Amino acid sequence: MIKSFHRLFVCQSDEEYTSLAEFFRSLGLATGEAWDGRRSKGIKFEVPESGVEIGMGQGFPDADLVIEVDNADIVYQYAKDH
């Protein structure tokens, strides 16, 4: 059911964004999807079983944990039942 699992860091400055990106690169995490758009920029750092995501700008959820699933209704019901 779960397609990916990432911890999201929403940075408040370019300095914080760059610092976190360099930190995760230095740990040896693989660079995944990256973007630099008009409203936001971000990069995913990945390992085979989990990942860390950092970003800044608008449009990010107000959450400490982001879980992507293939069917939100089924997963929501399962979580509610358990």
N, C-alpha and C positions, 0 to 999 in steps of 0.2 A: 503493500500500500504506500509506504513512504518513499518518495522519489529522491529527496535530498534532505540534509540536516545541516544547517549552518548557524553559527553564532554571529549576529550582526552588530557591528560597531558603527554608530553614526557619529562622525567626527564633526567638531565645531570649527575647525580651521584647517588650512592647507598644511600647516606645520604638523598638526596632530595626525592628519591623514598620511602624510609622507613618513612620519616616524613609525606609525603602526605598520605600514606597508613594508618598510625596511626591516622592521623587527620580525615579521612573519617570513619574509624572504630569507633572513639570516638563520631562521630555524629550519630551513630546508623545505618548507611547504611549496608544493607545485603551484605555479600561477595558472589559474583557471580563467573563466570568463572575465573580461574587463570592458569598461565603457567610460567615455568622457563626453557627456552630452551637455545640452544647454542648461538643463535644470539640475543635473546631478552627475557625479562620477563615482566609479567604484571598481573594485577588483576582488575576485574570490581567490582565496588560497586554499588548496585542497590537499588532502591525504586520502589514501584508499578508502578509509572507513568513516571519515568525518570531514568537516571543513570549518573555516573561519571566513567571515565576510566583513569587510569594512566599507564605509561609504560616507558621503556627505552631500548635502543638498536637500531637495524636497522630495516627497513621495515615499519616504520610508515608513514602515509601520512603527507605532509606538509600542515596541515589544523588546524584551531581552532575548527571546528565543523565537526563531522562525522555523517552522516545519512545513515543508512542501509535500503534498500527498497527491495521489492520482484521483481520489474521489473524496472531497471534503465532507459530503453528507454521510457517507459510510463511516469515515474516521471519527466524525463528530459523534455519531450515535454510539459507536464502540467506546469512545472515551467517556461519554455520559453514562453508559451502562456499567462501566468498570471503574 
